Amino acid sequence: MLTKDELPVCPVATTVSLIGNKWKLLILRNLLAGTCRFGELRKGIPGISQKVLTDNLREMESDGLLNRTVFAEVPPRVEYSLSDLGNSMRPIIKDMEAWGKKYREMVLNDQTQ
């Protein structure tokens, strides 16, 4: 979690510091659908390495965006879900999705004309 000294003055910069890389956005996108295990997240995010996924999940947990639940089983089972704070980003991600769809349509229409 960011300390008071690390917290940017600009609210947009604060948001970008929490979800400002493509992997975190894709992790959020996948967790919006519900709880996932590590392997499910990795399969659902093409191109992400195990290390990068692990590092991003740790950062997001530390920032309070997701919950990590470890089950005392053999073999151990770990599940990830959005915290209340992470879930509060749902409208932001949905707006990004809607904007991306419109942009994609615009580009595809320009290429066919």
FENHU-V125806 format. One record per residue. N is the residue number from 1. PHI is phi in whole degrees, 0 to 359 (999 if undefined). Layout:
n:N phi:PHI
n:N phi:PHI
//
This chain:
n:1 phi:999
n:2 phi:292
n:3 phi:274
n:4 phi:302
n:5 phi:288
n:6 phi:273
n:7 phi:292
n:8 phi:296
n:9 phi:290
n:10 phi:282
n:11 phi:298
n:12 phi:294
n:13 phi:296
n:14 phi:298
n:15 phi:298
n:16 phi:298
n:17 phi:294
n:18 phi:273
n:19 phi:229
n:20 phi:281
n:21 phi:241
n:22 phi:297
n:23 phi:291
n:24 phi:296
n:25 phi:297
n:26 phi:289
n:27 phi:297
n:28 phi:302
n:29 phi:304
n:30 phi:292
n:31 phi:285
n:32 phi:297
n:33 phi:282
n:34 phi:139
n:35 phi:298
n:36 phi:224
n:37 phi:271
n:38 phi:305
n:39 phi:298
n:40 phi:294
n:41 phi:297
n:42 phi:297
n:43 phi:293
n:44 phi:277
n:45 phi:232
n:46 phi:303
n:47 phi:92
n:48 phi:275
n:49 phi:274
n:50 phi:299
n:51 phi:296
n:52 phi:295
n:53 phi:297
n:54 phi:302
n:55 phi:299
n:56 phi:292
n:57 phi:297
n:58 phi:298
n:59 phi:297
n:60 phi:292
n:61 phi:294
n:62 phi:299
n:63 phi:280
n:64 phi:86
n:65 phi:276
n:66 phi:219
n:67 phi:252
n:68 phi:244
n:69 phi:247
n:70 phi:255
n:71 phi:260
n:72 phi:281
n:73 phi:228
n:74 phi:239
n:75 phi:290
n:76 phi:298
n:77 phi:240
n:78 phi:234
n:79 phi:236
n:80 phi:242
n:81 phi:214
n:82 phi:287
n:83 phi:282
n:84 phi:300
n:85 phi:296
n:86 phi:297
n:87 phi:293
n:88 phi:292
n:89 phi:273
n:90 phi:310
n:91 phi:298
n:92 phi:296
n:93 phi:294
n:94 phi:296
n:95 phi:295
n:96 phi:296
n:97 phi:298
n:98 phi:297
n:99 phi:297
n:100 phi:299
n:101 phi:296
n:102 phi:296
n:103 phi:297
n:104 phi:300
n:105 phi:299
n:106 phi:299
n:107 phi:296
n:108 phi:295
n:109 phi:293
n:110 phi:294
n:111 phi:284
n:112 phi:271
n:113 phi:267
//
